[in-house]
Amino acid sequence: MREKLVELEKLILADVEKASTIPEFDNLRVKYLGRNGELTNILRELGKLSPEERPLIGKLTNDLKIKAQNIIDERSALLKEAEKQKSIKKESIDVTLSGRKRPLGHLHPLSQVMYEVEDIFLKLGFEIAEGPEVELDYYNFEALNFPKDHPARDMHDTFYITENIILRTHTSPVQIRVMENRKPPLQVIVPGRVYRCDADVSHSPMFHQVEGFMVDKKITFGDLKGVLSLFLRKMFGSKTKVRFRPSYFPFTEPSVEIDIECQLCKGKGCRVCKESGWVEILGAGMIDPEVFKAVKYDPEKYSGFAFGIGIERITMLKFAIDDIRLFFENNMLFLKQF
Ligand code: DAH
């Protein structure tokens, strides 16, 4: 019996060495100390031993039981502690680490350019006005001296809502809305969305313009040229080639279109400038007396100039973008570049 206990002790110690998880230690407890555990069984059978053997074997068995209990408890406690430390380490936060940077959003390239244009004119003393995108035919055309059946209406590819209500094709109608309500002197710019039924690499059915006008006594074509040249120099740099071409708009007389050297091909010719080397970015002119009559200004007393800037065009030239549709596709790879 004594040898059996010695063997059993070796077995227990070997099992304890092998155990490496909490469930394994639990199993050992059941195996040796449980209700049907080996040590428990020996104790239960003590009665079968001779009276001389009984006290000694009983003591040895009890000692072994305590020893086994202690070593199993000790080792499993160590294991529990090690696992706890491991999980603390895993879950702990190093408060001294520097924070993760969140990516900052930024303005859409069209907004950036819009704000830049506004900024230049605000510094020149212009103020900002806005008007409706769903507009009456009267403001979009009639009051701007496009009578019904005027051929210049054809160029506007108008979206009609009803016969008299349309999506504005330009920001010029806001000239009328402002002048109807106020008296000169006026220096106003009108940023906004406009709509035309047209789509290709350089046309989008919705695009952005900034209208501008200056009205007072004795405003001349020299003022127009001075203000717009200054604007273009600020926008594209003082070395950019600019040309003024005679043109026609019903609401200005005389009228000009202003081109700048194509910034993508530097004048050599490409698909953005339709191989001409020049890109039109501004329409302008002296406000037609017919327009002043529509807003009840005396054309003998007041004069003024007006202009319309295409924001997509300017942005394409500034950032060398060769397809207007890229602005509206919301492709992050494209947008992240600005
Ligand atoms: N409204 C014109 C367009 O969209 C642009 C324009 C040309 C505006 C001449 C003006 C101007 O104010 O004087 O084509």
Boltz pocket constraint, residues with backbone or C-beta under 6 A from the ligand:
constraints:
  - pocket:
      binder: B
      contacts: [[A, 169], [A, 170], [A, 171], [A, 172], [A, 211], [A, 212], [A, 249], [A, 251], [A, 252], [A, 256], [A, 282], [A, 283], [A, 284], [A, 285], [A, 286], [A, 305], [A, 306], [A, 307], [A, 308], [A, 309]]
      max_distance: 6.0
